[in-house]
Amino acid sequence: MRIAAKTDIGHQRSENQDSYRAGRQSDDTVWAAVCDGMGGAKGGKVASTIASATLEEWFIEHIDDTRTAEDVRECMVEGIRLANSAIYATSMDNADLSGMGTTVVCVVVRGDEMQVAHVGDSRVYLLRDGVMRLLTRDHSIVQQLLEDGSITEQEAFNHPKRNIITRVLGVDDDVLVDWMRVPVREGDIALLCSDGLSTYVPDAEIEHVLNTTSFYEMPDALIEKALDAGGVDNVTVLLVKKQETEEENG
């Protein structure tokens, strides 16, 4: 398994409120998470950092104890709920952080399967045989409008409410976590990203980068695309490749 990642503040923000963590276990199981914070000048960074750090500690302590796919699912969902509770408790204890929250998208890849859990509009894509597909469903106003047929895909990409999300970690004492499992095979690449990439760079351009760039150069190339599109938001990309043989880090 291979992991590559990068985050960038962008051209217009004064602080990077994105956060990510990833790790590889001794059995080659890989876990990874990307969080995109929100909630004022201080809150967003605090929320995303709490979420990613909580998940890192949780996976390091518990992922090796999972045996079945159901064990992994329970581990992921419990870790995200624990992160939600930690953010919520912190906001309740500090008026300056009231209302803070973060998205989270998380994957665990073990053997021939990837499990995905998420809250918010950060995304997971899967590239296989040159074709990229979106695995997650945005928890957003624009996604709801798309699903009820009120707007088109093109209108969604430029919609003024495209940054309004409907589900987030930390604003309530509990949270509903979406989860799925997908088969993976040699050569597959999972891309986790904040909306600083997906909102400003069309999927076709992301797919082109993944098909024309060596693996360890993909984070830089994707970040550059987002910056070229204006760099309006913080942007984070994290890639996991199912690769059994050693690959030169170019």
N, C-alpha and C positions, 0 to 999 in steps of 0.2 A: 504494500500500500504506500502511496505517495501523498504528501500534503504540501500545499503551497498557499500563501496568504499575503495580503497587504491591505492596509487601510490608509486613507488620505483625508485630510481636513477639507479639501476642496478650496475653491477660490473665494468664497463669500462668507463662510462661517468663521467665528472667532474661536471656536472650540470643537474638537472632534468628539461627538457624543456616541459614536459607534464603538463597539468592543467585540473582540472575538477570542476564542480559545480553542485549542485542539490538542489531541494526544493520541499516541499509538501504544497499545498494550503489548505485553510479551507474546501473546498469541496472534498478533497482527490485527486485532480488532482496532478500528479507528473510531473515535468520537470527535465531533466538531460542532461548534455553535457560533452564530453571529447574532448580535443584539444591536438594536438601533434605538437610542434613548430619546426621550422627549419630556418636556415639562419645565420650561424656563431656563434661565442662564446656568443654573447649577444642577437642577434636577435630572436632566437627561443623561448627563455623564455619570452621575451617581447611580442612577437606575440601571444603566447598561453594564456598568462595572460590577455592581452587586450581582446582577443576573449571571454574567459570564464567570465571575469568580466562584459563585455558589455552584454552578454547574460543573466547573472544573474540579472543585473539591469533591463534589458528589460522585462524579464519574471515577475519579482516582480511587475513591474509597469503595465503590459498589459495583462497577461494571464487571470486574473479574469474577464476582459472585453469581452473575447471571449465567444460566445454562440454556434455557429455552427462549424462543422468540417472544413468548409472553413475558418472561422475566425481563427481557430487554425493554419491551414496551412499558412495563410497570416502572422500571428504573428511570426511563426517560421522562415519563409523565410526572412521576413523583419529584424528580429533580427540578422540573420546570415549576411545579406547584410550590416547592420549597423556595425557589427564587422569587416567585410572586409574593409569598408571605414575607420574605425578608425585605423586599422593596416596600411593601405596604406598611410593615411595622416601622421602618425607618421614616417614611413620610408622615406617619401618625405622631412620631416623636419629635419632628422638626418642622415647624410651620413654614420655613423657607423652602422645604422640599415637598410641600403639599401638592398632590396631583401629579407627581412625576410618574413616569412609566417607561416601558421599553418593549419593543418587539423582541421575539426570539425565534430563531429557526435552528433546529438541531438535528444531526444525523448520527447514527451508529452503523458502521459497515463491518459486518463479520461474515467471513466466508462468501457465500453467493447471495447474500441478502443485505439490503440497506433499509433501515427503519428511519422514518422522518417524523418529527414532531414540531409543531410551530404555533405561534400566536402572533397575529399582526400581519404586516405586509412585506416583511423580509421574505426572500424566496429561496427555493431549491430547484435547480434545473438538472437534468440528466442528459449527457451527450453520449450517444451510442451510434457507432458506424457513421459518424459525421452528421447525425441528425439530433438536434437538441429539442427537448420537450420540457415544459414546465410541470413540476410535480405538485407544488403547493397551490392553494387557493387563497388569494389576498383577503384578509378581513378588512374590507374598506368600502366606503360609499360607492366608489367607481365600480368595484366588482359587483356590487348589488345592482347598479344601473345596467351593467353589461348583461347580467343574468336575466333581468326582466325585459331586456330588449329595448331599453330606453336610449341607449347610445351604442355606437359602433366601436370596434377595436381602435380605429384611428381617432375617434373622438375621445376615447378613454385615455389615449396616450397624451393628449393635450388638454385634458379636462381640468378646470380650475379647482376642483375638489379632489384631485388625485392623491393628495397627501393626507386626507382625513381617514383615519382608520377606526374600525368599529370594535376591535378587541385588542387588549394590551395587557402586559404584565404590570401589576403593582397598583392599579387604581381601585381594586376591590380585594376583599380578603380571600377570594378564591377565583379561579380562572378555568375556562373550558379550553382544553388543549386538543387540537386536531392532530391526528396520527395516521400514518399509512406505512405499508411495507411494500418494497419492490425488489424483484430479483436484479442482481448485478452480475456482470461477467467481465472477463479480462479485457482491459482497455477502456471500460466505462469511466467517465469523469462526472463527478457531482460538483456542481457550482452552488455554493451558498453565497448570498449577497444581500446587502441592505438596499433600500430603494434608491439610494444615491446612484446606483448603477441601473437598475431596471426601469426607473422612471424616466431616465434621460437617454438611455442607449437602447435602440430597438433590438428585439430578440434576434433578428436576422444578423445584425452587426456583432452581437455577442457570439452567436454561433460561428460566424466567420472567423473571429479571433481564435476560438477554441480549435478550429480546424486548420489554422494556418500558423500557429505559434507553438513552440516547444513548451512542455508542461511548466517548467519552472519560470518561464518568461510570461506565462499567461496573466498572473496578477498585475504586473506592470503594464501590460498591453491593455487590459480591461480598465484599469484606473485611468490610463491615458485617454481612452475613449470617453469616459465620463467627464474628465477635465476639458477635453476638446468640445464637449457638448455644453460647456458653461461652468462646470464644477460648482453648481448651485448648492449642492448638499454634500455632507460627508459621504464617503463611499468606501465600502469594505467588500472585499471578495476573498473567499476561502474555497480552495479546490481540493478534492480528494479523488485520486485515481487508483482504480484497482489494477495494480501492476505487480505481478509476482516476481519479476526479474529486476535486477538493479538497473536503474536508469541514470545516466550521467546528469548531474545538476549543472545545466548549461548556463 
